[in-house]
């Protein structure tokens, strides 16, 4: 790995970098416009439903305060800090924004002795504002990605850690980055001289080195502050940080908190309640869609509508998983045509161009509609909405001891594999994201993964 040569720093590089930072200002403005649109749409919807135009118009007059509250909640300053800002991750901030805004509006009504906002109106306003804000802010980010050049990234480091960073760039195009240099080794002395040629056009430096030293990190921080370059660091001890729940502080001492205890009964009860409520509502709402799918399968090819297969559930206990049939009727008998279990390197397989898949089945897989019958498995308690994907019994029998953590929790209709790359993930990448989910379970994470599932299905990355 070669060290990059340096020379005297030309000031034009810094000027260009300042110009590139205007794209962050544009993103903040687009997000602010999205919030304004959310307030206006929520007020209009409230008028249409409650027929109280006076109170709803007060919401519009309160518009400047909504933007100030959003700024206070950090809704405009977080995107440029992270490599992959997601609208679903800011949902807690949006909820807080709606709550604070509604509370201040109520106080203003009391102070001004204005008529009280009806309870139904407050509920409609609050819930619709959250929904519109998440939707419009996602749209604002999409517009920003289309209208601005990608962030120019330099990866400092080599080996598996640097390759893992590059892999994430490939898996998630919405990160909106352009890798302009990689496999770099930087000497702290070069940074102290004030200019590194490889960093001239960079908007962000990502450090992914197994040998990262404190002296290099200190110099990088100073260099990036001086030249206004964003800095991201992947911890060199990846396993050390992979299961960390959070980074806390005792005064100036950083402390990594690990989740090494069992999931509480209340959390499991909450997960089960979420499963029952959501699956019940989904089955009722999606019944017409499921009937149309069943009809399309029967018309496309004679045979059963549903595919039943024994899979491994919690603790490896077998259960019958349901799916809409996407393959030919004799698919099970033809399995040896496409995969030889004895030659599998890992106990998993995914076939991109499986000849057994029907024309209707290919469409269902692309949009993940074949998974809908698994809502029945969720109702039965055999599966959960979110969790590791249920695997075939003969593959589970080939698991090494370090693979069996997947069986600690119920398998899920969706899960980390489905939102972080689906079929494009390698076996080790799949294990990594599923281990992170199992060891850091929370209801908030389940809700986040459900939200990410919608985006993953719409984008269809890795779906086959």
C-alpha positions as CSV (number, residue, x, y, z in Angstrom):
1,X,0.0,0.0,0.0
2,X,1.8,3.1,-1.2
3,X,2.0,6.4,0.8
4,X,0.6,9.4,-1.1
5,X,3.0,12.1,-2.0
6,X,2.2,15.7,-0.9
7,X,3.0,19.2,-2.0
8,X,2.3,22.7,-1.1
9,X,-1.4,23.4,-0.7
10,X,-3.2,25.4,-3.4
11,X,-6.0,27.5,-2.0
12,X,-8.3,26.7,-5.0
13,X,-8.9,23.2,-3.7
14,X,-10.4,24.6,-0.5
15,X,-12.5,27.1,-2.5
16,X,-13.9,24.2,-4.6
17,X,-14.7,22.2,-1.5
18,X,-16.6,25.2,0.0
19,X,-18.7,25.3,-3.2
20,X,-19.4,21.6,-2.9
21,X,-20.7,22.2,0.7
22,X,-23.5,24.4,-0.8
23,X,-25.1,21.1,-1.8
24,X,-25.7,20.4,1.9
25,X,-27.4,23.8,2.2
26,X,-29.6,22.9,-0.8
27,X,-30.6,19.7,1.0
28,X,-31.5,21.6,4.1
29,X,-33.7,24.0,2.1
30,X,-35.4,21.1,0.3
31,X,-36.1,19.5,3.7
32,X,-37.5,22.8,5.0
33,X,-39.8,23.1,2.0
34,X,-40.9,19.5,2.6
35,X,-41.9,20.4,6.2
36,X,-43.8,23.5,5.0
37,X,-45.7,21.3,2.5
38,X,-46.4,18.8,5.3
39,X,-47.9,21.5,7.5
40,X,-50.0,22.8,4.7
41,X,-51.3,19.4,3.7
42,X,-52.0,18.4,7.3
43,X,-53.9,21.6,7.8
44,X,-55.9,21.0,4.6
45,X,-56.7,17.4,5.6
46,X,-57.8,18.6,9.0
47,X,-60.2,21.1,7.5
48,X,-61.6,18.5,5.2
49,X,-62.2,15.9,7.9
50,X,-63.2,18.1,11.0
51,X,-64.7,21.1,9.2
52,X,-63.0,23.5,11.6
53,X,-61.2,25.8,9.1
54,X,-60.5,28.5,11.7
55,X,-58.4,26.3,14.0
56,X,-56.6,24.7,11.0
57,X,-55.7,28.1,9.6
58,X,-54.1,28.9,12.9
59,X,-51.7,26.0,12.2
60,X,-50.7,27.7,8.9
61,X,-50.1,31.1,10.6
62,X,-47.9,29.2,13.1
63,X,-45.8,28.0,10.1
64,X,-42.5,29.9,11.0
65,X,-42.6,28.4,14.4
66,X,-42.9,24.9,12.9
67,X,-39.6,25.4,11.0
68,X,-37.9,26.8,14.1
69,X,-39.1,23.7,16.1
70,X,-37.8,21.4,13.4
71,X,-34.4,23.1,13.5
72,X,-34.5,22.7,17.3
73,X,-35.2,19.0,16.9
74,X,-32.1,18.6,14.6
75,X,-34.1,17.8,11.5
76,X,-31.9,19.9,9.1
77,X,-28.4,19.2,10.4
78,X,-28.1,15.4,10.6
79,X,-28.0,14.4,6.9
80,X,-24.5,15.8,6.1
81,X,-23.0,13.9,9.1
82,X,-23.9,10.4,8.0
83,X,-23.1,8.4,5.0
84,X,-26.6,7.1,4.5
85,X,-29.4,9.4,5.8
86,X,-32.7,7.6,5.9
87,X,-36.1,9.1,6.5
88,X,-37.2,6.2,8.6
89,X,-34.3,6.9,11.0
90,X,-35.6,10.4,11.8
91,X,-39.1,9.2,12.6
92,X,-38.5,9.9,16.4
93,X,-37.5,13.5,15.6
94,X,-40.5,13.9,13.4
95,X,-42.8,12.6,16.1
96,X,-41.2,15.0,18.6
97,X,-41.5,17.9,16.2
98,X,-45.2,17.2,15.8
99,X,-45.8,16.9,19.5
100,X,-43.8,20.0,20.4
101,X,-45.5,22.0,17.7
102,X,-49.0,20.9,18.7
103,X,-48.2,21.6,22.4
104,X,-46.9,25.1,21.6
105,X,-49.9,25.8,19.4
106,X,-52.2,24.8,22.3
107,X,-50.4,27.1,24.7
108,X,-50.7,30.0,22.1
109,X,-54.4,29.4,21.9
110,X,-54.7,29.6,25.7
111,X,-52.7,32.8,25.8
112,X,-54.6,34.4,23.0
113,X,-57.9,33.1,24.4
114,X,-58.7,31.5,21.1
115,X,-61.3,28.7,20.7
116,X,-59.8,25.3,21.7
117,X,-58.8,22.9,19.0
118,X,-61.2,19.9,19.1
119,X,-59.6,16.6,20.2
120,X,-60.4,14.9,16.9
121,X,-58.8,17.8,15.1
122,X,-55.6,17.5,17.1
123,X,-55.3,13.8,16.5
124,X,-55.9,14.2,12.7
125,X,-53.4,17.1,12.6
126,X,-50.7,15.4,14.6
127,X,-50.9,12.0,12.8
128,X,-51.2,13.5,9.3
129,X,-48.3,15.9,9.9
130,X,-46.1,13.0,10.8
131,X,-47.1,11.0,7.8
132,X,-46.8,13.9,5.3
133,X,-43.4,14.9,6.8
134,X,-41.9,11.5,6.5
135,X,-43.2,11.1,2.9
136,X,-42.2,14.6,1.7
137,X,-38.8,14.5,3.4
138,X,-38.1,11.2,1.6
139,X,-39.1,12.9,-1.6
140,X,-36.9,15.9,-0.9
141,X,-33.9,13.6,-0.4
142,X,-34.7,11.8,-3.7
143,X,-34.9,15.2,-5.5
144,X,-31.6,16.2,-3.9
145,X,-29.9,13.0,-5.1
146,X,-31.2,13.5,-8.7
147,X,-30.2,17.2,-8.9
148,X,-26.8,17.2,-7.2
149,X,-23.5,15.4,-8.0
150,X,-22.6,12.5,-5.7
151,X,-20.4,13.1,-2.7
152,X,-16.7,12.4,-3.6
153,X,-15.3,9.9,-1.2
154,X,-11.7,8.8,-0.5
155,X,-11.2,5.5,1.4
156,X,-8.1,5.4,3.6
157,X,-7.0,1.9,4.4
158,X,-6.8,-1.5,2.9
159,X,-7.8,-5.1,3.6
160,X,-11.1,-6.5,4.6
161,X,-12.4,-3.4,6.3
162,X,-11.9,-1.2,3.3
163,X,-13.5,-3.8,1.1
164,X,-16.5,-3.9,3.4
165,X,-16.9,-0.2,3.0
166,X,-16.7,-0.4,-0.8
167,X,-19.2,-3.3,-0.6
168,X,-21.7,-1.0,1.2
169,X,-21.3,1.6,-1.5
170,X,-22.3,-1.1,-4.1
171,X,-25.2,-2.4,-2.0
172,X,-26.8,1.0,-1.3
173,X,-26.8,3.3,-4.3
174,X,-28.9,5.8,-2.3
175,X,-25.7,6.7,-0.3
176,X,-25.0,8.9,-3.3
177,X,-21.3,8.7,-3.3
178,X,-18.5,8.6,-5.9
179,X,-15.4,6.7,-4.9
180,X,-12.5,8.7,-6.3
181,X,-9.6,7.0,-4.5
182,X,-9.1,3.9,-2.4
183,X,-6.4,1.7,-0.8
184,X,-4.5,4.8,0.5
185,X,-1.9,4.9,3.2
186,X,-1.5,8.3,4.9
187,X,1.5,9.3,7.0
188,X,0.6,11.7,9.9
189,X,3.6,13.8,8.8
190,X,2.1,14.3,5.4
191,X,-1.1,15.7,7.0
192,X,0.9,18.1,9.2
193,X,2.5,19.6,6.1
194,X,-1.0,20.8,5.2
195,X,-1.9,19.3,1.8
196,X,-2.5,15.8,0.5
197,X,-2.9,15.5,-3.3
198,X,-5.3,12.5,-3.0
199,X,-7.7,14.6,-0.8
200,X,-7.8,17.6,-3.2
201,X,-11.3,16.8,-4.7
202,X,-12.7,14.9,-1.7
203,X,-15.9,15.8,0.0
204,X,-15.5,13.0,2.6
205,X,-12.7,10.8,3.9
206,X,-13.7,7.3,5.1
207,X,-11.0,5.7,7.3
208,X,-11.2,1.9,7.1
209,X,-7.9,0.6,8.4
210,X,-7.2,-2.3,10.7
211,X,-4.1,-0.4,11.9
212,X,-5.6,3.0,12.7
213,X,-3.5,4.8,15.3
214,X,-4.5,7.7,17.5
215,X,-1.8,9.9,16.1
216,X,-3.1,9.5,12.5
217,X,-6.7,10.1,13.7
218,X,-5.7,13.3,15.5
219,X,-4.0,14.6,12.4
220,X,-6.9,13.6,10.2
221,X,-9.3,15.5,12.4
222,X,-7.2,18.6,12.3
223,X,-6.7,18.3,8.5
224,X,-10.4,17.8,7.8
225,X,-11.5,20.7,10.0
226,X,-9.0,22.9,8.2
227,X,-10.1,21.9,4.7
228,X,-13.8,21.4,5.5
229,X,-13.8,17.7,4.6
230,X,-16.2,15.4,6.2
231,X,-14.6,12.5,8.1
232,X,-16.1,9.1,8.8
233,X,-14.2,6.3,10.7
234,X,-14.9,2.6,10.6
235,X,-13.6,1.2,13.9
236,X,-10.6,-1.0,13.3
237,X,-11.7,-3.7,15.8
238,X,-14.9,-4.4,13.8
239,X,-16.0,-7.3,16.1
240,X,-15.5,-5.1,19.1
241,X,-18.1,-2.5,17.9
242,X,-20.4,-4.8,15.9
243,X,-22.7,-5.6,18.8
244,X,-22.4,-2.4,20.8
245,X,-25.8,-1.0,21.8
246,X,-24.6,2.5,22.3
247,X,-21.6,4.7,23.1
248,X,-22.0,6.5,26.4
249,X,-19.7,8.7,28.5
250,X,-18.7,9.0,32.1
251,X,-17.4,12.6,32.1
252,X,-14.8,12.5,29.4
253,X,-14.4,8.7,29.4
254,X,-16.2,6.9,26.5
255,X,-17.9,3.7,27.4
256,X,-19.3,1.1,25.0
257,X,-22.5,-0.5,26.3
258,X,-23.1,-4.1,25.2
259,X,-26.4,-6.0,25.1
260,X,-25.4,-9.3,26.8
261,X,-28.7,-10.2,28.6
262,X,-31.9,-12.0,27.5
263,X,-34.7,-10.2,25.8
264,X,-37.2,-9.1,28.5
265,X,-40.7,-10.7,28.7
266,X,-42.3,-7.3,28.2
267,X,-40.4,-6.8,25.0
268,X,-41.4,-10.2,23.7
269,X,-45.0,-9.5,24.6
270,X,-44.9,-6.2,22.8
271,X,-43.4,-7.9,19.8
272,X,-46.2,-10.5,19.8
273,X,-48.8,-7.7,20.1
274,X,-47.3,-5.9,17.2
275,X,-47.3,-9.1,15.1
276,X,-50.9,-9.9,15.8
277,X,-52.2,-6.3,15.2
278,X,-50.3,-5.6,12.1
279,X,-50.8,-9.1,10.5
280,X,-54.5,-9.0,11.2
281,X,-54.9,-5.5,9.7
282,X,-52.7,-6.5,6.7
283,X,-54.7,-9.7,6.0
284,X,-58.0,-7.8,6.0
285,X,-56.7,-5.0,3.8
286,X,-54.7,-7.2,1.4
287,X,-57.4,-9.9,0.9
288,X,-58.4,-8.5,-2.5
289,X,-54.8,-8.4,-3.6
290,X,-54.2,-12.0,-2.4
291,X,-57.3,-13.2,-4.3
292,X,-56.0,-11.6,-7.5
293,X,-52.6,-13.2,-7.0
294,X,-54.2,-16.6,-6.5
295,X,-56.3,-16.2,-9.7
296,X,-53.1,-15.2,-11.6
297,X,-51.3,-18.2,-10.4
298,X,-54.1,-20.6,-11.4
299,X,-54.5,-19.0,-14.8
300,X,-50.7,-19.0,-15.4
301,X,-50.1,-22.7,-14.6
302,X,-52.2,-25.5,-13.3
303,X,-51.4,-26.6,-9.8
304,X,-51.8,-25.4,-6.2
305,X,-51.9,-21.7,-5.4
306,X,-49.9,-22.1,-2.1
307,X,-46.4,-23.5,-1.7
308,X,-45.9,-25.3,1.6
309,X,-42.4,-26.2,2.9
310,X,-41.1,-27.3,6.3
311,X,-38.7,-24.7,7.7
312,X,-36.8,-24.3,11.0
313,X,-38.5,-22.0,13.5
314,X,-37.4,-20.9,17.0
315,X,-34.8,-23.3,18.4
316,X,-34.8,-25.2,15.1
317,X,-38.3,-26.5,15.7
318,X,-40.0,-27.4,12.3
319,X,-43.1,-25.6,11.0
320,X,-44.9,-25.4,7.7
321,X,-44.2,-22.1,6.0
322,X,-46.7,-20.7,3.5
323,X,-45.9,-18.8,0.3
324,X,-47.6,-18.1,-3.0
325,X,-46.3,-20.7,-5.5
326,X,-43.7,-19.0,-7.8
327,X,-42.2,-22.2,-9.3
328,X,-43.4,-25.0,-11.5
329,X,-45.3,-27.8,-9.8
330,X,-42.3,-30.2,-10.0
331,X,-39.8,-27.6,-8.7
332,X,-38.9,-29.7,-5.6
333,X,-38.0,-32.7,-7.8
334,X,-35.9,-30.6,-10.0
335,X,-33.9,-29.0,-7.2
336,X,-30.8,-31.1,-8.0
337,X,-30.8,-29.5,-11.4
338,X,-29.8,-26.1,-9.9
339,X,-28.0,-26.8,-6.7
340,X,-25.9,-29.6,-5.2
341,X,-26.2,-29.5,-1.5
342,X,-23.0,-31.6,-1.1
343,X,-20.9,-28.9,-2.8
344,X,-22.3,-25.9,-1.0
345,X,-19.6,-23.8,0.7
346,X,-22.1,-22.3,3.1
347,X,-25.4,-23.6,4.4
348,X,-27.5,-21.3,2.2
349,X,-28.2,-20.7,-1.5
350,X,-29.9,-18.2,-3.7
351,X,-30.3,-18.7,-7.5
352,X,-30.6,-15.5,-9.5
353,X,-32.0,-17.1,-12.7
354,X,-33.8,-20.1,-11.4
355,X,-35.3,-21.9,-14.5
356,X,-38.1,-23.3,-12.3
357,X,-39.6,-19.9,-11.6
358,X,-42.8,-19.2,-13.6
359,X,-43.6,-15.9,-15.3
360,X,-46.1,-14.9,-12.7
361,X,-43.7,-16.1,-10.0
362,X,-40.9,-13.9,-11.3
363,X,-43.2,-10.8,-10.9
364,X,-44.3,-11.9,-7.4
365,X,-40.7,-12.4,-6.3
366,X,-39.7,-9.0,-7.7
367,X,-42.3,-7.3,-5.5
368,X,-42.1,-9.8,-2.6
369,X,-45.8,-10.5,-3.0
370,X,-45.1,-14.3,-2.7
371,X,-44.4,-13.7,1.0
372,X,-47.9,-12.5,1.9
373,X,-49.4,-15.9,3.0
374,X,-46.7,-15.9,5.8
375,X,-48.9,-13.4,7.6
376,X,-50.9,-16.5,8.5
377,X,-47.8,-18.0,10.0
378,X,-47.4,-14.8,12.0
379,X,-51.0,-15.1,13.3
380,X,-50.3,-18.7,14.4
381,X,-47.2,-17.6,16.3
382,X,-44.8,-19.6,14.1
383,X,-43.2,-16.5,12.6
384,X,-42.8,-12.9,13.5
385,X,-43.1,-9.8,11.2
386,X,-39.4,-9.1,11.7
387,X,-36.6,-11.6,12.2
388,X,-34.1,-13.8,10.4
389,X,-35.5,-15.6,7.3
390,X,-36.7,-19.1,8.0
391,X,-34.3,-21.7,6.5
392,X,-34.8,-25.1,5.2
393,X,-34.2,-28.0,7.7
394,X,-31.6,-29.7,5.6
395,X,-29.6,-26.5,5.5
396,X,-30.0,-25.8,9.2
397,X,-28.6,-29.3,9.9
398,X,-25.4,-28.1,8.2
399,X,-25.0,-25.1,10.5
400,X,-21.8,-24.6,12.4
401,X,-22.3,-23.7,16.1
402,X,-21.6,-20.0,15.4
403,X,-24.5,-20.0,12.9
404,X,-27.2,-21.2,15.3
405,X,-27.8,-17.8,16.9
406,X,-30.3,-17.3,14.0
407,X,-32.6,-19.8,15.8
408,X,-32.8,-17.8,19.0
409,X,-35.7,-15.7,17.8
410,X,-38.7,-16.4,15.6
411,X,-38.0,-16.2,11.9
412,X,-39.5,-13.2,10.2
413,X,-41.5,-12.3,7.1
414,X,-39.0,-9.5,6.7
415,X,-35.8,-8.7,8.4
416,X,-32.3,-7.3,8.1
417,X,-31.4,-9.5,5.1
418,X,-34.4,-8.1,3.2
419,X,-33.5,-4.4,3.7
420,X,-29.7,-4.6,3.5
421,X,-29.2,-6.3,0.2
422,X,-31.6,-9.3,-0.1
423,X,-30.2,-11.9,-2.5
424,X,-27.1,-9.7,-3.3
425,X,-25.7,-10.4,0.2
426,X,-23.0,-12.9,0.7
427,X,-23.5,-15.6,3.4
428,X,-21.1,-13.8,5.8
429,X,-22.8,-10.4,5.2
430,X,-26.2,-12.0,5.9
431,X,-24.9,-13.5,9.2
432,X,-23.5,-10.2,10.2
433,X,-26.7,-8.2,9.8
434,X,-28.8,-10.9,11.4
435,X,-26.5,-11.2,14.3
436,X,-26.7,-7.5,14.9
437,X,-30.5,-7.8,14.9
438,X,-30.6,-10.7,17.3
439,X,-28.1,-9.3,19.7
440,X,-29.7,-5.8,19.7
441,X,-33.4,-6.6,19.5
442,X,-35.8,-3.8,20.3
443,X,-39.4,-2.9,19.2
444,X,-38.0,0.4,17.8
445,X,-35.7,-1.6,15.6
446,X,-38.6,-3.8,14.4
447,X,-40.5,-0.7,13.4
448,X,-37.5,0.7,11.6
449,X,-37.0,-2.5,9.6
450,X,-40.7,-2.6,8.7
451,X,-40.3,1.0,7.4
452,X,-37.1,0.1,5.5
453,X,-38.9,-3.0,4.0
454,X,-41.3,-0.7,2.1
455,X,-38.4,1.1,0.5
456,X,-36.5,-2.1,-0.2
457,X,-39.5,-3.6,-2.0
458,X,-40.1,-0.5,-4.1
459,X,-36.4,-0.4,-5.1
460,X,-36.2,-4.1,-5.7
461,X,-32.5,-4.2,-5.1
462,X,-31.2,-7.8,-4.9
463,X,-34.7,-9.2,-5.5
464,X,-34.9,-12.5,-7.5
